[in-house]
């Protein structure tokens, strides 16, 4: 591949049977196979055929709603994230396997050991998409009485990451290799213990799963608020973000990369992947017809419920063809979804969208960039975002499975390869190899914590 052109990184997002809310009703969708192991095997093989850096699997905590009303139509909630990725690991050799796992309702020792297990058994292909949870229904399912305030969630998340890192650092990979080479069992006394004391979490112990060929799982982060960006700039290696236009993407990219120096890091130590949900056709007309068809699969009142869920604001009393009630949707009073709510409000105001029009866009991509056009036009757009510093790559969010993913792999990937923008084959075996990331270094502990070994 030409060294004069920026290379792009690609992840692919597995969310039920597609990103589009109406995707499960599409005739080329296997919504009846979500409980079938072969569905996940087929998805993983197709992603590896497309030479994706990684698959990203979402973690579901609740069946969400607004004021007790379910806000979407889905065939079945997502199965356990790490179990699905382990099944995918068994039928692939190269593609990365990234799990979205919350720091709000999990335990750091548990997450560290489960991720390390996946990383070790897959040959160094695991990633952890660290998120904090903003679902208002979740606390009551996890022995809590209220949603943790936004800033506190990120404080806890940062401490959680410190503990996970300390677990991973318990094992000296060189000592493991030396003992293995000598035909010896590993000496447990060589595993380092630690104690951690923070505002939200205090633990002591040692990790109990050895290091993988990539050191430890790659750390991803999904969050576009100021708190999320600070955590990402300090500790993440890849960031997933929702940006629905290039100028906003450029602003986010420059802002996040500009924070890295505060933590002694350089621009190449953090990759930014922007969400991209394509609807493709062999011509523009064919693509627009496909878009219209998808829109017809979602009833208007369902689309408004989905939009209400994203905004955490019930829009059902408002006229469908009237404007979004901007002033009534107060960002500052919210404990959750601040960045996403602001993004959707800005989107509606900038494009002068009615509630009906906005809801159609949200059901297509959930606030991410929704592209409609030909494979060549999509490749043009992706190159523009890369060259004009809107991102370092994309998290592809197909409208439906398997059809949407097949289209991207069969028609878009070859164009990117011919243009020298994307690999023709994997050049390494670990997720770090695919992403061009160095072996890991230790996190800095959270400023309101102490760690001892």
C-alpha positions, 0 to 999 in steps of 0.5 A: 500500500502507498505510504503517501496516503493515510490508512484508515482503520475499520471496526464493525458494530454488531447490534442485534440484526442491524443498526437501523431500527427497521432492519429486523423487518428487512427480508434480507435479515436473519432476525430469527437466528439471534439465538443461533450460534451459527449467526455469530459464526457467520458474522465473525467470518464475514468481518474477517473476510473484510479485514476489519480491525475489530468487531465491537459487541454492545453490552445490554443492561436493560430493556430501555424506555421513557416513562415506562414505555419501550422506545424501540422494536427489536427482535431480542435483547443482545446476548452476553457480550463476552460469551458471543465474542468467545464464540466468534474467536473459535472460528476466526484467526485475525479479526479483533474482538472488542467488548463494550463493558460498563464500569458502572455496574461491573466489578473491576476484578471480574472484568479484568479476568474475563477480558484477559481470558478472551485475550489469551485464548484468542491469541491477543485479539481482545479489546475493552470498550470502556463505557459508563452507563446512563440508562436510568432503569439500570440502577434498580437492576443492579442493587442501586437506588439511583443513577450516579451523577455524570461526573461521579460515573466518570470518576468511578470509571477512571478508578475502575480502569486503574484497578483493571490495569493493576490486575493486568500488570500483576503478571510479568510476561517475560517471567511467564515466557522464561518459565515456559521455555524452561519447562516449568510451571509458573511460580505463583509468588511471581504474580505481583499483588497490589492495593488500591484506595480511591473515592469510589473503589478500594480493593486489594489482590492480584490478577490471576490470568496471564498476559497475552501476546499483545500484553493486555486488551486494547482499551477503547472508550465511547464518550463525547462529553468533556468528562469522557474526553478527559478519560479518553485522553489520559487512558484510552487507545481508541475512541468511538464517537458519534459525529454526523457532519465533518466540521463537528468531527474535525472539532472533536478530533482536534480537541481530543488530540489536543488534550493528549499532551496534558498526559504526556501522550502523542497523537499517534497513541490514540485513534478516533473512529467515527460511527458510520451507517451506510445504505448502499445502492449501485446508483444514487437512485437505488440507494435512495429507494433503499433508504425510503424502504427502510423508513417504511419499515418503522411506523411513525409513532415507533420512530418518535418513541426511539427519538424520545429514548435518545433524548430522554424526553417524551415527544408524544404530546408534540405535533409530528410535523412541528419543530423539536421543543429545543428549550424544553430539553434542558441539557444541564439538568440531565444526569445522563446522555448529555453529549448525545442529546446535545448532538441531536438538538444541534442536528435538528436546529442546523437542518431545521428538521421537524420531529418526523424528519429527525426521528427518521434520521435517528432510527437510521443511525442513532445520531451517527453519520447515516450515508446514502449513496453508491460504494464509490461515493462512500469511499470518497466520503471516507477518504475526505474525513481521513484526509481532512482530520475528521477521524482515523477510521470508522466504526461501520454500523450496517443497517441490517445483517447479513445484507448490509455487512455483505454489501460493505465487504463486497463493494466498499472494501475492494475500492478502499484497497484499490485506492491504497487506503485499507489493507489487502490482508492482515500484517499481524495477528493481534489487535494491536498489530491491526491498529498499529499500537505499541505494546501497552504502558501503565495508566496513571492512577486516578488523582484521587486514589493511591496504589501500592504493590 
